[in-house]
Amino acid sequence: MRSDNKYEEMVNEAKQFANHQNLTEVNFKESRKRTKKIYLEKKLQMKYRARHSTIIDVIHTLQILTK
């Protein structure tokens, strides 16, 4: 489920199956987790931390070498 279109297709298929089997319908859209944005923000923060710590390590090494 990489896109909302695929998600909508899957939900519609599930609803059709539920109707065909005389099952009760549930609103799947409300219960859907939206973790993609949070995951991407954390990933960007990790990249920033890695670059930041690398820069600090380089500065520290240069300070030691120039003593």
TIMAR-910788 format. One record per residue (C-alpha): residue in three letters; residue number from 1; x, y, z. Coordinates in steps of 0.02 Angstrom, whole numbers, plus 50000, padded with zeros to 5 digits. Each point is the difference from the previous one (the first is absolute). Layout:
r->ALA	k->NUM	px->X	py->Y	pz->Z
...
END
This chain:
r->MET	k->1	px->50000	py->50000	pz->50000
r->ARG	k->2	px->50117	py->50133	pz->49940
r->SER	k->3	px->49868	py->50124	pz->49946
r->ASP	k->4	px->49829	py->50060	pz->50052
r->ASN	k->5	px->49927	py->49936	pz->49836
r->LYS	k->6	px->50056	py->49823	pz->50037
r->TYR	k->7	px->49932	py->50017	pz->50176
r->GLU	k->8	px->49831	py->50059	pz->49935
r->GLU	k->9	px->49994	py->49854	pz->49877
r->MET	k->10	px->50036	py->49877	pz->50139
r->VAL	k->11	px->49867	py->50076	pz->50114
r->ASN	k->12	px->49871	py->49995	pz->49860
r->GLU	k->13	px->50040	py->49817	pz->49966
r->ALA	k->14	px->49984	py->49961	pz->50185
r->LYS	k->15	px->49832	py->50091	pz->50008
r->GLN	k->16	px->49936	py->49905	pz->49848
r->PHE	k->17	px->50054	py->49836	pz->50077
r->ALA	k->18	px->49917	py->50047	pz->50166
r->ASN	k->19	px->49837	py->50045	pz->49911
r->HIS	k->20	px->50005	py->49839	pz->49899
r->GLN	k->21	px->50026	py->49898	pz->50160
r->ASN	k->22	px->49867	py->50100	pz->50095
r->LEU	k->23	px->50127	py->50067	pz->50125
r->THR	k->24	px->49984	py->50166	pz->50088
r->GLU	k->25	px->50092	py->50146	pz->49920
r->VAL	k->26	px->50135	py->50094	pz->50095
r->ASN	k->27	px->50076	py->50167	pz->49956
r->PHE	k->28	px->50181	py->49950	pz->49965
r->LYS	k->29	px->50057	py->50175	pz->49958
r->GLU	k->30	px->49980	py->50064	pz->50179
r->SER	k->31	px->50103	py->49860	pz->50075
r->ARG	k->32	px->50144	py->50014	pz->49876
r->LYS	k->33	px->50168	py->50042	pz->50075
r->ARG	k->34	px->50096	py->50143	pz->49921
r->THR	k->35	px->50180	py->49967	pz->50050
r->LYS	k->36	px->50083	py->50045	pz->49835
r->LYS	k->37	px->50026	py->50184	pz->50042
r->ILE	k->38	px->50068	py->49964	pz->50173
r->TYR	k->39	px->50118	py->49867	pz->49930
r->LEU	k->40	px->50068	py->50120	pz->49869
r->GLU	k->41	px->50026	py->50138	pz->50128
r->LYS	k->42	px->50098	py->49882	pz->50113
r->LYS	k->43	px->50103	py->49940	pz->49852
r->LEU	k->44	px->50045	py->50180	pz->49954
r->GLN	k->45	px->50047	py->50036	pz->50181
r->MET	k->46	px->50114	py->49849	pz->50002
r->LYS	k->47	px->50086	py->50058	pz->49840
r->TYR	k->48	px->50025	py->50173	pz->50077
r->ARG	k->49	px->50073	py->49926	pz->50159
r->ALA	k->50	px->50118	py->49890	pz->49902
r->ARG	k->51	px->50063	py->50147	pz->49896
r->HIS	k->52	px->50012	py->50111	pz->50153
r->SER	k->53	px->50101	py->49873	pz->50099
r->THR	k->54	px->50114	py->49969	pz->49850
r->ILE	k->55	px->50035	py->50186	pz->49985
r->ILE	k->56	px->50038	py->50010	pz->50186
r->ASP	k->57	px->50117	py->49850	pz->49986
r->VAL	k->58	px->50092	py->50083	pz->49855
r->ILE	k->59	px->50018	py->50163	pz->50095
r->HIS	k->60	px->50063	py->49907	pz->50153
r->THR	k->61	px->50126	py->49904	pz->49895
r->LEU	k->62	px->50062	py->50160	pz->49918
r->GLN	k->63	px->50020	py->50081	pz->50170
r->ILE	k->64	px->50105	py->49854	pz->50060
r->LEU	k->65	px->50106	py->50001	pz->49842
r->THR	k->66	px->50033	py->50187	pz->50008
r->LYS	k->67	px->50064	py->49996	pz->50180
END
